[in-house]
């Protein structure tokens, strides 16, 4: 069995041959980005952190560990857990790239999702 390959990239990054399935994991469509300007296979709004958690976090690097812990708890909610299972199925079929609008993808919800999807 092949290892699960999950990448994290910015939505603005050009699509590459290693991307596999490309999925946006933001609640809102990023301002200033034309929907026709990106290569996208899906948009999982329901996997985004709650507005309360997102606002509290504010992409403050010092809060990332606590953000990740709280976001993982949100991912156990039934609707989010079902969406996460769909992503797991996609990742099992080949490479999966989680897209974010964040300027710092390594401390975004996409990074937390990638870690969750590759654990086991």
TORKOL-4160 file (C-alpha; in steps of 0.2 Angstrom, whole numbers, padded with zeros to 4 digits, m for minus):
120
<pt num="1" X="0000" Y="0000" Z="0000"/>
<pt num="2" X="0007" Y="0017" Z="m0005"/>
<pt num="3" X="0009" Y="0030" Z="0009"/>
<pt num="4" X="m0004" Y="0044" Z="0009"/>
<pt num="5" X="0003" Y="0060" Z="0000"/>
<pt num="6" X="m0005" Y="0076" Z="0006"/>
<pt num="7" X="0003" Y="0093" Z="0001"/>
<pt num="8" X="m0002" Y="0110" Z="0007"/>
<pt num="9" X="m0001" Y="0125" Z="m0005"/>
<pt num="10" X="m0008" Y="0142" Z="m0008"/>
<pt num="11" X="m0023" Y="0144" Z="m0019"/>
<pt num="12" X="m0012" Y="0157" Z="m0029"/>
<pt num="13" X="0001" Y="0144" Z="m0033"/>
<pt num="14" X="0001" Y="0136" Z="m0050"/>
<pt num="15" X="m0005" Y="0119" Z="m0052"/>
<pt num="16" X="0009" Y="0106" Z="m0054"/>
<pt num="17" X="0009" Y="0088" Z="m0060"/>
<pt num="18" X="0012" Y="0081" Z="m0043"/>
<pt num="19" X="m0003" Y="0090" Z="m0035"/>
<pt num="20" X="m0015" Y="0076" Z="m0039"/>
<pt num="21" X="m0033" Y="0081" Z="m0032"/>
<pt num="22" X="m0033" Y="0100" Z="m0028"/>
<pt num="23" X="m0046" Y="0105" Z="m0014"/>
<pt num="24" X="m0049" Y="0122" Z="m0007"/>
<pt num="25" X="m0052" Y="0121" Z="0012"/>
<pt num="26" X="m0057" Y="0139" Z="0016"/>
<pt num="27" X="m0074" Y="0144" Z="0022"/>
<pt num="28" X="m0075" Y="0160" Z="0010"/>
<pt num="29" X="m0069" Y="0162" Z="m0008"/>
<pt num="30" X="m0053" Y="0172" Z="m0006"/>
<pt num="31" X="m0055" Y="0190" Z="m0011"/>
<pt num="32" X="m0046" Y="0196" Z="m0027"/>
<pt num="33" X="m0045" Y="0178" Z="m0034"/>
<pt num="34" X="m0055" Y="0174" Z="m0050"/>
<pt num="35" X="m0063" Y="0157" Z="m0049"/>
<pt num="36" X="m0058" Y="0154" Z="m0067"/>
<pt num="37" X="m0040" Y="0158" Z="m0063"/>
<pt num="38" X="m0037" Y="0142" Z="m0052"/>
<pt num="39" X="m0037" Y="0124" Z="m0055"/>
<pt num="40" X="m0048" Y="0116" Z="m0042"/>
<pt num="41" X="m0056" Y="0099" Z="m0040"/>
<pt num="42" X="m0066" Y="0103" Z="m0025"/>
<pt num="43" X="m0070" Y="0116" Z="m0011"/>
<pt num="44" X="m0074" Y="0110" Z="0006"/>
<pt num="45" X="m0080" Y="0125" Z="0015"/>
<pt num="46" X="m0087" Y="0114" Z="0029"/>
<pt num="47" X="m0069" Y="0109" Z="0035"/>
<pt num="48" X="m0064" Y="0127" Z="0038"/>
<pt num="49" X="m0062" Y="0132" Z="0057"/>
<pt num="50" X="m0077" Y="0140" Z="0065"/>
<pt num="51" X="m0078" Y="0159" Z="0063"/>
<pt num="52" X="m0074" Y="0161" Z="0082"/>
<pt num="53" X="m0059" Y="0150" Z="0081"/>
<pt num="54" X="m0052" Y="0158" Z="0065"/>
<pt num="55" X="m0055" Y="0176" Z="0073"/>
<pt num="56" X="m0046" Y="0171" Z="0089"/>
<pt num="57" X="m0031" Y="0163" Z="0080"/>
<pt num="58" X="m0028" Y="0178" Z="0068"/>
<pt num="59" X="m0014" Y="0168" Z="0060"/>
<pt num="60" X="m0003" Y="0172" Z="0075"/>
<pt num="61" X="0012" Y="0160" Z="0075"/>
<pt num="62" X="0012" Y="0159" Z="0094"/>
<pt num="63" X="m0006" Y="0153" Z="0094"/>
<pt num="64" X="m0004" Y="0140" Z="0081"/>
<pt num="65" X="m0001" Y="0125" Z="0093"/>
<pt num="66" X="m0017" Y="0129" Z="0103"/>
<pt num="67" X="m0026" Y="0133" Z="0086"/>
<pt num="68" X="m0022" Y="0116" Z="0080"/>
<pt num="69" X="m0028" Y="0108" Z="0096"/>
<pt num="70" X="m0044" Y="0117" Z="0096"/>
<pt num="71" X="m0047" Y="0114" Z="0077"/>
<pt num="72" X="m0044" Y="0095" Z="0079"/>
<pt num="73" X="m0058" Y="0095" Z="0092"/>
<pt num="74" X="m0069" Y="0104" Z="0079"/>
<pt num="75" X="m0065" Y="0091" Z="0066"/>
<pt num="76" X="m0073" Y="0078" Z="0077"/>
<pt num="77" X="m0090" Y="0086" Z="0075"/>
<pt num="78" X="m0101" Y="0075" Z="0064"/>
<pt num="79" X="m0102" Y="0086" Z="0048"/>
<pt num="80" X="m0084" Y="0090" Z="0048"/>
<pt num="81" X="m0079" Y="0072" Z="0052"/>
<pt num="82" X="m0089" Y="0066" Z="0037"/>
<pt num="83" X="m0081" Y="0079" Z="0025"/>
<pt num="84" X="m0064" Y="0073" Z="0032"/>
<pt num="85" X="m0068" Y="0055" Z="0028"/>
<pt num="86" X="m0071" Y="0061" Z="0010"/>
<pt num="87" X="m0054" Y="0069" Z="0009"/>
<pt num="88" X="m0047" Y="0053" Z="0016"/>
<pt num="89" X="m0054" Y="0043" Z="0002"/>
<pt num="90" X="m0047" Y="0055" Z="m0011"/>
<pt num="91" X="m0030" Y="0055" Z="m0002"/>
<pt num="92" X="m0031" Y="0035" Z="m0003"/>
<pt num="93" X="m0033" Y="0036" Z="m0022"/>
<pt num="94" X="m0017" Y="0047" Z="m0025"/>
<pt num="95" X="m0009" Y="0064" Z="m0020"/>
<pt num="96" X="m0020" Y="0077" Z="m0013"/>
<pt num="97" X="m0016" Y="0095" Z="m0012"/>
<pt num="98" X="m0025" Y="0106" Z="0001"/>
<pt num="99" X="m0026" Y="0124" Z="m0004"/>
<pt num="100" X="m0027" Y="0139" Z="0007"/>
<pt num="101" X="m0027" Y="0158" Z="0005"/>
<pt num="102" X="m0016" Y="0160" Z="0019"/>
<pt num="103" X="0000" Y="0169" Z="0017"/>
<pt num="104" X="0008" Y="0156" Z="0028"/>
<pt num="105" X="0002" Y="0139" Z="0023"/>
<pt num="106" X="0013" Y="0130" Z="0036"/>
<pt num="107" X="0002" Y="0138" Z="0050"/>
<pt num="108" X="m0015" Y="0137" Z="0042"/>
<pt num="109" X="m0029" Y="0125" Z="0044"/>
<pt num="110" X="m0023" Y="0116" Z="0028"/>
<pt num="111" X="m0007" Y="0111" Z="0038"/>
<pt num="112" X="m0018" Y="0104" Z="0052"/>
<pt num="113" X="m0029" Y="0095" Z="0040"/>
<pt num="114" X="m0013" Y="0088" Z="0031"/>
<pt num="115" X="m0006" Y="0082" Z="0048"/>
<pt num="116" X="m0023" Y="0074" Z="0052"/>
<pt num="117" X="m0025" Y="0065" Z="0035"/>
<pt num="118" X="m0007" Y="0058" Z="0036"/>
<pt num="119" X="m0008" Y="0051" Z="0054"/>
<pt num="120" X="m0009" Y="0033" Z="0058"/>
